[in-house]
Amino acid sequence: MAHDITQYLLAAQSPDAKVRTEAESILSKFREENLPQYLLSLSFELSNDGKPIESRRLAGIILKNDLGAKDSGTKEQPVQQWVQIDISLKSQIKNSLLNTLGSAFREASHTAAQVVAEVASIEIPRKEWPELVGSLLANMTRPDGSPSLKQATLEALGYVCEVISDEDLVQDEVNAVLTAVAQGMNISELNPEVRLAATKALYNALEFARTNFNNEMERNYIMKVICDAALAKEAEIRKAAFECLVSIASTYYEVLEPYMQRIFELTSNAVKGDEEAIALQAIEFWSSICDEELELQDYEVPEIGDSSAPHSQFIQKALSTLVPMLLETLLKQDEDQDQDDGTWNLAMAGGTCLGLVAKTVGDAVVPLVMPFVEANISKTDWRSREAATYAFGSILEGPSIEKLSPMVNAGLEFLLNAMNDENSHVKDTTAWTLSRIFELMHSPATGFSVVTPANFQRILGVLLASIKDAPHVSEKVCGAIYFLSQGYEDSGPSSSLLTPYLPDILSSLIATADRTDSSDSKLRSSAYETLNEVVRCSNISETSEIIAKLLPAIMLKLEQTLSLQILSSDDREKQGDLQASLCGVLQVIIQKLSSAEETKPIIMQVADQIMLLFLNVFACRSTTVHEEAMLAIGALAYATGPGFEKYMQEFYKYLEMGLQNFEEYQVCAISVGVVGDICRALDDKILPFCDGIMTHLLKDLSSGELHRSVKPPIFSCFGDIALAIGVHFEKYISYALPMMQSASEVCAQMDYNDEEMIDYGNQLRRSIFEAYSGILQGFKNSKAELMLPHAPHLLQFIELVAKDEQRDASVTKAAVAVQGDLADALGSNVKMLFQETKFCSNLLAECLQTDDEQLQSIATWAQEMIRRAFSDGS
């Protein structure tokens, strides 16, 4: 039976901290002691129209948080908690939520719709709650059903479609959902809230409608209600309708041909005359079409029997009217658009779409854009000059070098002069355009660059002068220097062009990072990121002395941050951001100087001081720094090798903190990576710390709270530890191998239709193979027989992966390498197993015929190891 928790929910919102804390403590205790009753009580509170609005609101928020996950990576925990609740209690909670959809209190019915979807996301994939869709659809046809019930029901249908897979509903249910939604969207629906909820629900249901979109009559009807809604009186409905069109552009591109004329009219009218939020969606439709056509161009040569979507060339066909429409949007800038990073307006959307159009159609865009550039670039009105510059910068990727280079060479001096324009918007966009030119048309390594020994000094002079401009201009100039430097990476003698100017560039970037006139830390971060790139791409044989002088300067800056006065959380955050940037610079310097034997001693001489700095930074306990300092320590471990051992005692406590940081999972993932770096540096000298490290790694793997993305690096780390400590890994076998085997079973059950899951599945499979490889190599010279009982399971896993034709190349390499390691470590002991597994030889044969030289080489080696295993046993 539900408990009455109204008084505690109200007290938890009290302005009196003592009352509030006490109430929160009581609710927290109730949750821990009896979660099912706690959830039931919350659902009853939410559904009871006689309760105060404030307590119902909080009950809804808590329910949402308890049944949902912050992200897909931490979904396991709420799922397990819900699954364990008694079925009759779950039914009461679900019925209570469904009843709340009819509540007169709008906030309660809206929240109930969201919580219904959270429960559905757990139950429907498990084939539970089969009656849910039917119950929701029944609300739509109830004679006494109020508009607010219809609205909340449509919201629930939309949210449910958002959180479940299109395989979770049978076609009859999909048809019924689409029918209900289309009826709600129809012009005949007089209630705008219902019509809006229906349009939003359709957006979430579109991916379920594949069969319906293949049926011309049904498709025509769906497209008609969307196009009608795009002309609705209410702006919110129009916006939701355009959002549906954007989704259809990417989901059903191949059937759009008959509707494109109507859609062009709708989008064109919206861009020219509708509210900005709707015009932005209209432009987004064309950006989505570009994305689709670019993807189709990547797979232009269809294989025999390939039934992929035809390339309809919508952009090419619409080019002559689409480009002028986009160019007009570039003139609709905001006065303060350069001051706020979060700004997204019509001009920006138009420029982004124009860039995609250029990538899609290439040279054909140039003659349509250049007259606009030439007509506007010298006008007295700043908007015209800025729009012309933005248009020019937007079309630099897509058209051929042959088409662009005459214009860029002719326009470069004009752009350099424009860095002195009286208007800061024009200077901002000019600096961005220059950075695009250096990114896309400056590649000395390939023999082409608009930057020459003749104009280099002029270019750099303008950039170093303009970096002192307003912060938003300076930030874009940093980007230009970043790409100018990047062009000289691996460019041989050409990189010498940069060397004489390196001290000036570095001192300008440090001065920029030290500026106090920027309202946020973005300029400083950009300056340091650019400095990192300049160091990384410099020619070490010529610049080692310059970089060696930079090292103590950055170390001093980092030391000075330790004594900053911290009076507020804002001060603490600023200190953390600055330390993060400086640790990042030190990481790059360490990597650069340790990449050559001649310069490695520079790092070795100051390694103790650097490590002490990092340890002091850790003592500040800021998360951002934790990440950057961890990464820098990984670089120092690589540079110092076995010499890193003397730091382990002091560093280990921070490494432990990182491995236990579930909340900021990126810190945890980086800490796991650093364990691998240290293993490679110390080999078996890491042994004294392995019990603690393995305990934390195994706990991390068992946790439902830790984001799943950290789990693959942990398996790879098992391999690193085993390689480092060899036979001493024996004591961890009984813990690590079952984890690896259960993870490989998880791989077998994954939904590889979901793009996010495909990436995660590839990472997980590769890391499991890497773990096996490391353990097999670690045991190779003694105790290899310990792995014999696990060989059949490993081969089953390889077979499972071999059957997946969609597998990533890195997974294939790891699967082939582990076959070689298995044969190499166990020799003739696995002869029988290999004889029984035809898929191994098939996989090797496939890899030997590939164009990937690295994969060929791994397969050749693995084949030789297997051949030796067979001959050892003969």
N, C-alpha and C positions, 0 to 999 in steps of 0.2 A: 504494500500500500504506500502511496506517495506521502511524503512528509510536507508539512506547511513550512516553507522556508522564506515566506514573504518578508518577515521582519529582518532577516539576515541579509537578504538581497538589497533591501532599502538601506540598512546600516552600512553595508559595504560601499555605499555611495555618499556616506556622510562627510561633511566638511571637517568634522572632528577626527583627527588622525587616530586617536586612541579607539574610538568607536569603530572606525573603519577597519583598523588592523584586527581588532577582536572578531569582527564579523567575518572577515576574510579567513581568519584562522579556523573558525567554526565550519565554514563552508569547505575549506580545504580538508579538514579532518573527516567530515561527512563523505567527501569524495574518496578519500583513501580507504575508509573503513567499509563503505558500501556503495561502490560505483553504480550498480544497476538502479538502486533506489534513488540515488542522487540524480541520475539522468531522468528517471521517471518524474521526480519532483519538479525538476526544471521544466520538463515538457508540459506538465499540468499547469505550472505557473504561467507559461507562455500562452496556453490555450484558454485560460480562464478570464473571460471578459469582465469579471467582477473584481479582478486584482488591479492594483495601481499600475499605471503605464510604466513608471520607472523600474519596478521590480520585473515586469514582463520583458522590458527591453534588455535588462542585464541577463535575465534567464536565457533569452535567445542568443545573446553574444557568447555566453559560456557554453551553451549547447553546441554552437557552431565551432567554437575553438576545441571543445573536447572530442567531437566526432570527426573533425577535419584535421588535415595536416598542413603545416606551413608550406610544404612543397611535396612533390611526388617522391622525393628521396627519403622522406620521413613518414611515409604513410603506414608502414608496418605496425607501429605501436597502436594507433587508434583502431586499426582493423582487428588486431588480436584481442584488444579489450572488449570490443563490441561482440565479437564472435563467441566469447565465453559467457555472455549474459544469457540467462534462462529465456527460453523461447516465448513463454507467456508474458514475461516482462517486456521483451522486445516488441511484442504485438501491441501491448498497451501504449508504449512510447510512440510507435508508428501511427496507431489510430489517433492518438492525441494530436500528433503533428498534422495528420490529414484533416482533422476537424478544425484545426487552427487556420487552415486556408480560408475558411469562411468567416474568420473574425472581422468584426467591424473596425477594429484597430489595425490600420493599414501596415504599420511597422511590424506587428505580430504576424500577419499573414505573409508578408514579404520574407521575414526571417524563417518562418516555417517552411516556405518553399525552398530556401537554401538548405535547411537542415534535412528536409526530405531527400534532397539530392546527395547530401553527405552520406546518409544511410544507404541510399540506392547505390552509391559508388562502392560500398562494401558488399552489399547483398546481391545485387543483380549479376555481377560477374561470377558469383558462387551459386547461381541458379536459385536464389532465394527471393522472396517477395515477388512472385510471378504476377500477382494480382495488381501491382502498383499502377501500371500504365492504364489498365482497365478502370481502376478506381478514379484516376485523374480524368480520364475521358468521360466518365459518367457525370462528373461535375459540370462538364461543358453542355450537357443536354438536359440537366435538371430543370424542370418547369419553374421551380422556385429559386433557381440559382441567380444570385445577385451579380451585377457587373464586377464587384470586388472579388467574389469567389472565382469568376471566370479569369479575372486578371491574375490572381495568385496561382491558380491552376496552370495557366499558360506559362507563368514564370517557373513553376515547379517542373513542367515538361521541358522547358528550355534548359534549366540547370541540370536536370537528369541527363538530357542528351549531351550536355557539355562534359559530364564526368564519366560516362560509360562508353564502351567501344561499340562501333557499328555492328559488331558480331553478336552483341548481347540482346538485340531485339529481332524477332522474326518479322518477315515482310508484312504480314497482316497488321502487326502492331505499328510498324513504320507508316503504313498506309493510313491507319486510323489517326496517328499523331499528326501527319501532314494534312489530313482532311480537317481536323479540328483547328490546326494552326491557320490554314488557308482561310477557313470560314471566319476566324477571328480577325484576319487581316483585311477581309473583303470591304469594299466601299459601303456595303449595306450595314456593316457594324458601326453603330452610331456612337458608341462610347470610345473616346480617343485613348483612354488608359488601357482598355482591352485590346484595342488595335495595336498599340505600341508594344504591349506584352507579347502579342502574337507575332509581331514582326521580329522582335528580339529572340523569341523561341525558335522561329524558322531559321535564324542565323545559326543557332546551335544544332538544329536538326538537319542541316544541309548535307553533312557528310553521310547521313543515313539514307539519303534519297537517291543513291546511285541507280537503283532499278527504275525509280520513277522518272529520273532525268533521261533514261534511255527510251522511255515511252513518250513519243512526240506529243500526244494529246495532254498527258499529265504535265509534261515539261512546259508546254504552252500556257497551261493554266497557272502553274507556279510563277513563271516569268511575268505573266499578266498582273497577278496580284502584287508582285514586287514593284513592277514599273508603275502601277497605279499608286502604290504606297509612296513611291518617290515623288509623287505630285500632291501628297496630302497637305491639308491646310496647316497641320501641326509640324513644326520644325523637327521635333524629336523623332517623329515617325519617318519623316523624309530621311533623316540621318541614318536611322536603323535600316531603312530600305537600301540605301547606298552601301551600307556595311554588308548587306546580303549580296549585293552585286559584286563587291570586292572579293568576297569569299567564293562566289560562283566563278569569277574570272580564273581563280587558281584551281578550283576543284573540278569544274566542268568546262574548261576551255574548249574542248573538242566539239561541243554542241552549240557554241554561242553564235555561229555565223548568222542564222536567221534574225537574231535580235540586235545585232550590232548597230544597225542604223538608228533604231529607237534609243539604244543605250547612249550612242554618241550625242543625240539630241538632248537627252536628259542630263548627261554629264556636262555638256557644253553650256547649257542654260544654267546649271548649278554653279559652274565656275564663274560665269559672267555676272550672275545676279543674285545668287542665294547667300544665306548666312555663311560665314567662314567655315564653321564646323562641317557643314554639308558640302561646300566646295572642296574642302580638303579630302573628303571621302571620294568625291567624283574624280579628283586627280589620282587618288590611291588606286582606283579601278584601273586606270591606264598603266600605272606603275606595276600592278599585278600582272596585267597582260604582257608587259615587257619581261617580267621575271619568267613567265611561262615560256615565252618565245625564246628567251636566252637559253633556258634549260633544254628546249627542243633542239636548238642549234648545236648544243653540246653533243647531242645524240643524233646528228643529222643523217648518218648513214644507217638506215634500218636494216636489221638482219632479216633473212628470209623467214617469213611467217611472223614477223614482228607486228603486233597489233597496236603499237603505241599511238598516241594522238597525232593526227596530221598537223602540220605547221600551216596555219591559216593566213599567216602574214597580215594580221589585223593592223599592226603598227605601220607597216609599209603602205598599206592601202589608205590608212587615215592620215598619213604623214603631212600632206599639204595643208590640211585643216587643223590637225592636232598640234603641230609645232607652233603656228601663230598663236593658238589659244594659250599654250604654255608660256610663250615669250611675253604675252600680255600680263600674265600673273607675276612675272619678275619685277614689274613696276609697282607692285602693291606691298612694298616693304613697310615694316613698322619702324617708327623713329628710333626706338631703343632696342632693336632686335639684337644688336651685338653685345648688349650688356648682360643678357640673361641666357644662360646655357639651355634652359628648358624651353626657350621660344621655338614654336613650330607654327609658321604662318604660311599664307598662300604663296608668297614668293619663294620660300624655302622648299615647299612641296613641289612647286612648278619646276624649280631648278633641279631637284632630285629626279623628278620624272624625266626631264629633258636629258639628264645624264644617262638614264636607263634607255631612253629612245636612241641616243647616240650609240650605246653599246649594242643595241638590237639591230639597227639598220646601217651602222658604219658610215661610209663616205656620203651616203644620200642625205644625211642631216646637215652637212656643212653648208651647201648653197642656200638652205632655208634659214640658217641662223646668222651667217656672216653679214648679210645686208642689215639685219637688226643691230648687230654689233657696230658696224661702220656708221650707221645712222645715229646711234646714241652715245658712242664712246666719248665724244667731245662736247656734248651739249652742256649748257650752263646749269641745268637742273641736276642735282646730285643723284636723284633717283634713276635718271636715264643712264648716267655714267656707271653707276653701280650695277644696274640691270645688264648693261652691255658686257661688263667685265665678268659678271656671274654667268651669263650665257656662254661666253668664250671658255671660261674654266670648266663649265659643265660638259662640253662636247669633246674634251681632250682624250677620253677613253672610248674606243670603238672605231672611229675612223682610222685609216691607215696612216703610217708615218709619212708616206709620200704625199698624202693629201694635207696633212697637218703641218709638216715641218716648214714649208714656205711661209705659212701664216704666222707660226710661232716665232720663227727667226725674224720676220718683219715686225712682229708686235712686241718682242721682248724688251727692246729699248723703251717703247711707249709705256709698257707696264712698269719698268724700273722708274721712269719719271713719275708715273702715277702714284708711287709711294710717297710723293710730296704733295698729293692732292690736298686741298683745303678741308675736305670732308672725311671724317674718320671712317664712315661706312665704306666709302670708296677704297680707302687704304686697306681696311680689313679684308675686303673681297679681293683686292689686288694681291695682297700677301698670300691669301688662300690659293688664288689662281697660279701664282709663281710656285707655290709648293706642289700643286698638281703637275705643272710643267716639269719640275725636277723629279717628281715621283715617276712620271710616265714617259718622259722624253729625255732622260739623262741616264744613259747606261753605257759608260765607257768600256765596260767589260765585253759588251756585244758589238762595240765599234760605232755606236751612234750616240751622239749627245748634242743638245743645243748649247751646252756649256763648253767653251773652248779656252785654250790658254789666252786667247786674245780678249775674251769678255769676262773671264773668271774674276779678276780683280774688281772690275766695275760691279759685277753682281754682288760680290761679298761686301764691298764697300756700302752699297745701298742697304743690304740686309743688316749689317752691323750698326748702321746709322738708324734704321727704322726700328730696331729692337728696343730703342729707347722711347718709342712712341707710346700712345695710350695703352694700358694693359691688354685690351682685347686685340689691338693690332699687333702688339709685341708677341702675344701668344701665337698668332698665325705666322709671324716671322720665324718663331722657333720651329714651327712645322716646316717652313721652307728650308731652313738650315739643316733640319733633320734629314730631309730627302736629298738635299744637295750632298750631304756627307755620305748618305747610304749608297748613292750612285758609285762611290769609289771603293765599295767593298769588293774584294777579289778582283780589282781592275788592274793589277800589276803596276807598271810604271806610271799610269795616269794618276794614281793616288798621291804621287809626289806633288801634284798641283796643290793639294790641300795642306801639305806639311808646313810650309813657311808661315801660313796664316793660323796654324793651330793654337799658339799661345793667345792670340787676339780673340779667336772664337771662344776658347774656354773661359777667358777672363770676362768676356761680354756676357756669356751664359751665366756665370756665377754672379755677376753684378745684377743680371735680370732676376735671378732666383732670390736675390737679397732685397729686391724692391719692396717698399712698404706701401705703395699707392694702389695695390690691387686689393679689392674687397674680399677675395677668397684666395685659396691656395692653388688655384688652377694654373696660374701663370708660373708659379714656382715649380709645380710638378712638370709642366711642359718644358721649362728651361732645363731641369735636371734630366728628363727623359731624352732631350736633344743632346745634352752633354754626354749621356751614356752612349748614344748612337755615334757621336763624333769619335769618342774613344774607341768604340767597338770596331769602327770601319777604318780607323787610321792604320797606316803602314807601320807595324811594330818595329821594323828594322830601322826606320827613320825617326820614330816618335817616342822611343822608350824613355829618353831623358825627360821629355816634356811631361809624359804621363807619370814618371817617377816623382816629378816636382808637384804634380797635382795631388798625389796620394796624401802627403802630410797635411796639405791645405784642407782636404775633405775630412781627414781624421780630426783636425783641430775644430772644424765646424761641428762635427758630431759630438766632440767632447764638450763644446760650449752649450749644446742643447741640454746636457745633464744638469746644468746649474740654472736653467731658466726658472723664473719665478712662476709657480703654478698656484693661482688663486681661485680658479674656477674650472668647471669641466670643459669649457671652451678653450682655456689655456692648455689643458691636458691634451685636448684633441689636436691643437695646433702643434704642440711639441711632438706628438705622435706622428703627425703628417710629415713634419720636417725630418724627424729621425728616419722615417720610412724611406723618404727620398734619398737621404745621405747614405743609408745602408745599401740602397739600390746602386748608387754610384760606386761605393766601395766594392760591391759584388762584381761590377763590370771591370773595374780596374784590376781586381785580383785575377779574374778570368783572363784578362788581356795580358798581364805581365807573366802569368804562370803558363801561358800557351807556348812560350819559347824557353828553351833551356837557358839561354843567355840572360834572360830577364827574370827568371824565377827567383834568383837570390834576393832581388829587391823586396819581394814579398816575404821571403824567409826571415830577412833581417828585422822586419817590423811585425811579424805574425803575433808575437806575444802582446804587443800594444793594441793591435787590431782586435784580438780576441777579448782582451780586457774591456775594450770599448763596447763590444757586442754584449758582453755579460752585464755591463752597467746599463745598457739600453734595455735588456730584458728586465732588469730590476725596476724599470719604470712601469712595467706591467701594462703596456698599451697593446691592444690587439693588432693594430696595423703594423706596428713596429715588429711585433712578434713574427709576422710573416716575412717581412723584408730581412730582418736580422737572421732568421732561420735560413733563408735562401743564401744569404751572404756567407753564413757559416758553412753551408754545403760547399760553396766555392772554395773557402779557406781549407776545408778538409781535403779537397781534391789537390789543392796547391801544396799543402804541407805533408800529405801522405802519412807515413807512420809517425811523423813528428806530432800529429794531432793528438796522440795518446795523452800527452801531459795536460790537455785541456778537459779531458772527459769527466774527471771527478767533479769539477766545478760546473761544467755545462750540463751534466746529466739531469739535474733537477729541472732545468728549463725544457729539456727534451721531453721529460715525463709530463710536464704541464701541457706541452703541445700535443702529445699523444692522447691526453685525456680531455682535450678541448672539443667536446661534441658540438657545443653551441655554434662556435665559429669553425665550421668543418674544414674550410680552406686551410686554416692554421694546422689542423690535424693532418690533412693530406700532405702539406709541405713538410711537416715533421716526419712523417713516414718516409718521404723522399730523402730527407737528410739522413735518416738511419741508413738508407742504401748508400749514400755518398760516404758515410763514415765507415761502413763495412768495406767498401772498395779501398778506402785509405788505410785502414788499420789491419785488415785481414783478421787473424785469430786474436789480435790484441783487444778486440771488442768483446771477447768472451766473458770477462767479469760482469759486463752490463747486460748480457743476453737474457738472463732469467727475467729481469725486470721488463726489458723491451718486449720479449715474447708474451709475457703476461698481459701487457697493455694491448698489444696487437690482437691477441685472442679475445680479450674483452671487447675491443672495438668491433671485431667481426660479429660477436654475439649480440651486440646492442641493436635494439630496434630504434633507438633515438638517433644514432649516427647516420648522416646522409650517405646514401648508398654509393655515391661517387668516390668515397674514400676507400671502399672495400677492394676494388681491383689493385690499387697501389700496395695495399697490405699483402696481398698474395705475391706480387712481384717482390716485395721486401722479404718474404720467407725465403725466396730463391737467393737474394743477396746475402742474407744471414747464413744460409746453408753453405754457400760458396766460400764465405769468409771463415767459418769455423769448422768446416769439413765434418769429420766423424762426430764431433761434439754435438751436432744437431740431432743425434740419435734420441736424446731425451725429450725432444719436442715432437717427434714423429707421431706419437699416439694422439697428440692434440691437433697438430697442423693438418695431417692427411685427412681425417674425417671432415674438417672444415672445407678442404679443397674438394673433396668428393661431393659434399652436399651442395657446394656452390656450382659444381658441374651439372648436378641434377636440376638446379634452378635454371641454368642455361637452357636445358632441354625443354623446360616448360614456358619459356618466355614468348611473348607475342612479338614476333619479328615484323609485324605490319606497322608497328608504332616506331616512328623515326627516332624518337628519344631512346626507346628501348633497344633499337638496333645498335646505336652508338654504345650504350651501356653494355649490351650483350657482347659486342666485339671487345671492349676493354676488359670485361670480366674473363672471357675465354682466353684472351691473350695472356692475361696475368696468371691464370691458373697454369697454363703451359710453362710460363716463365718460372713459376714456383717449382714445378716438377723438374725442369731443366737444371735449376740451381741445386736442388737437393740431390739429383742423380750425379751431377758433376762433383758435388761436395763429398759424396760417398764413393766415388769412382775407384779410388786407390785402396780402400778398405771398407768393409761393411756394406758393400753394394747390395749384398743379398737381402738386406733389410727392406729394400724396395721391391723385391720379387713379388710379395703378396699383393702389392698395389699395381703391378704392371697390367693385369687384365682390365682393371677399372680405367686406367689411363688410356689403354687402346680403345676401349668402348667410347670414351670421350672423344678421342681423335676421330673415330668412325662417325660419331654424331656430327662433328664439325665438318668432316669431309663431305657429308651429304648436303650441307647447306651451300648452295651455289651463290648465295648473296654475301658470303663471308668476306670480311675485309682482308686486304693483302697482308696486313701485319699479323692477323690471326693465322693465315695460311703459313707464313714464315715460322711463327712460333710452333705450330703443329708439326711441321716438317722437322724443325730443329730438335724438338723433344723426342721424335722417333730416333734420330741419330744419337741423342744423349742416352736414350734407353738401351740401344744396341751397344753403344760404347761402354756404358757402365756395367751392364749385366752380361754382355757377351753371349756365349752359347746357351746360357740359361733361358733366354727368351726366343731361342730359335723356333721352338714349337709354336709359340704364340704368333710370331710373324708369319709362319707357314699357314696358320689358320685364318689370317686376316688379309683378304685380297685387297681391301680398300687402301691399305698402306702402300702397296706397290702401284695401285691406280693413282693415288694422290701424288706420289713421287713422279710418275710418268707425266702427269698433267703439269707439274711444276717444271720439269725438265724441258717442256715444249714452250714455256712462257717467254715473253720478251723481257721480263724483269730479270736483269742479270744477277742481282743479289739473291733472288729466290732460286734461280738456277744453281748458283754456287752452293747455297744451303742444301738444296736437294741432292746435288752431286756428292757433297760430303756425307749426308745422311745415308745415301745409297751405299757408299763405301763402308760406312760403319756397320750397316746391316749385312753387307757381303762378308765382312770380317767375322761378324758373330756367327754366321753360317759356317765359315771355313774353320773357325776355332773348334766347333763341335764335331767336325768330320773326322 
